[in-house]
Amino acid sequence: MKSNKTIRKRVWLYLTIFSISILSFLWIFQVIFLGTYYEMVEKNEVERVTKKIQKAYGSDDFEETLDKISYSNNVCIEVSNKNLQSYTVNQYYRGCGGLLNSTLMLHFKKDFMESKKKTSNFMIKDNEYNGKILIKAITLDDNYYAFVIASLAPIGSTTTILASQLIYVTLLVLLLSFLIAYFISEKISDPIVSISKTAASLGKGNYNVNFEVSDTTKEIEDLANTLNRAKDTLSKTDAIRRELLANVSHDLKTPLTMIKAYAEMTRDLNGDNKEKRDQNCTTIIEETDRLTLLVNDILELSKMQSGNTKLKLETFDIHQMISEVLNKFEYIDNINFIYQNKKSYKVKADKRKIYQVLYNLINNAIHYVGEDRQVIINVLNVKKDRVLIEIKDHGKGIKKEEQEYIWDKYYQANKQYNRGTGIGLSIVKSILELHHVRYGVTSKKNMGTTFYFELKKSK
C-alpha cells in the first residue's frame, strides 16, 4: 500500500502537533489547575513559616522575629498558652484579630491543645472575600502553641484574565508554528527529495548519477556517500554481469559450433573413413568435455556465492594432495614443476575443494609461465596452527593497482590484462573465503606472480 504522506507533510504535522500539545499543557496548568497549584504553593509557604517559628522559639528576639515573619509573608501569627492567653499577636494580616477571637477559632485551638498533636491544618471559608483561610497549628513546648493564619485569595478574576490572554497567545503560537513547521519541513525534506529522485534514476539503470546535497547535516551527507558507494558497486556489478553473459555465451558458442561442425563432417564427408571419423569423434568428445567443465565451473561458482555450499571438513596430508595435483599435469612436457619443502603437514579442510584450489592455481601459473618455464610450489610452516601454500611463476606479472580485480569472473577477457583465468580464480576466492583463511597474490610487473593461501593444521 503506497502512502501519500510525504516527509514534508509528516514534519509539518509533527511540529504542529508538538505546538498544540505545548499549548494544551499551558491551558491546563495556567487555567484549569491554577487554583490547585496556588493552594499548594500557599500551603508550602505556611509550612516554611512554621519551621522559621520553631527555629526562632526561645531566642531573645523571638517576638521581633515573629513580627518580621508576619510582615514579610503576609500571615497572622499568634502564640498562646494552654489557657488561651496570647503571648504575642502579629496582625499585618487583614482581619486577624476578629478571626482569632471567633468562636470557630477558639474551638479549633482548644481541640488542638487537647489532642497533643505536634501539628495540624485547618481550612475555613472566607465569606467576606469569597476565598479560603488556611490555619496551621504547631506545638512549641508543653505550654505554648503557635497558630499561623494565611488567606487564600480568590483567583477567579486572575484565571479569567489568563484565559483571555491565552486565547491570543494560542492563535499567535499556532500561526507561528504553522509557518516555522513549513520552513523546517522544507529544509529537512529538500535534500531527501533530491536524493530520492536521483535514486529513482539509479533504479532505472542510470549509473552516471551522482548523489550530491548542499545540506551539511551529517546523516544526510552519510546517506549521500553511502548511495554513491552503492552506485559504484552496482555499476561495477552490472558491468561484470554483462561481461559474464558475453563471455559465457562466447565460451558456450565455440564448443557447440565445433561439435556441430565435426558431427556434420562425420555424417556427410567421413562416414566411410574410419580414421577421419575417429578424429572427428575425438574432437567432439574433447569439446563436449570442455563444455561440461565450463558449465560445472559456472554451477559450482553460483552455488558457492549463493551461500548454499556447506564444507565437509576432514583431515588430510597437504603434501600428498599437491603431489596428486602435479601428477595431473605430467602430460605437459615443456613446464618444469619445482616442488619445494616436501614435508608432510596434516591440515583440516574440505579436501575436494582444496584440491580444486590447487588445481586452478597451478593451471593458472602454467598459462602465464615465464620464459624459464618454471612453476614453483612451496609449503611453509608459518605458524604453530597454520600452513602456507605458495604457487609461483616468473611470468609478466601484474600491476599492484590491478591485483584486486583478478579474482573477478572473466576479468582478463575484456580488460586485456595478462592474468586471469575466467571463472577459475573466482572459484578459488569463494572456496578460501568459505574456509575463512588468509589468501592473496603478490606480483611485480615482468618479475612474476605468487598466489598464496593458508590452511589450518589438524590438531
Protein Blocks (a to p, Z undefined) as FASTA:
>chain_A
ZZfbdfklmmmmmmmmmmmmmmmmmmmmmmmmmmmmmmmmmmmmmmmmmmmmmmmgopak
lmmmmmmmmmmnopacddddfkopafbdcfkbghklmmmmpmklmmmmmmmmmnopabdc
dddddfknopadddddddfblmbccddddddddfklmmmmmmmmmmmmmmmmmmmmmmmm
mmmmmmmmmmmmmmmmmmmmmmnopakbccddfbfcfklmmmmmmmmmmmmmmmmmmmmm
mmmmmmmmmmmmmmmmmmmmmmmmmmmmmmmmmklmmmmmmmmmmmmmmmmmmmmmmmmm
mmmmnopaccddddddfklmmmmmmmmmmmpmkbccddehiaccdddddfklmmmmmmmm
mmmmmmmccfkopacdddddfbfkbccdddddfbebpafklmmmmmpghklmmnopabde
hjmmmmmmmmmmmnopacdddddehiapaddddddddZZ
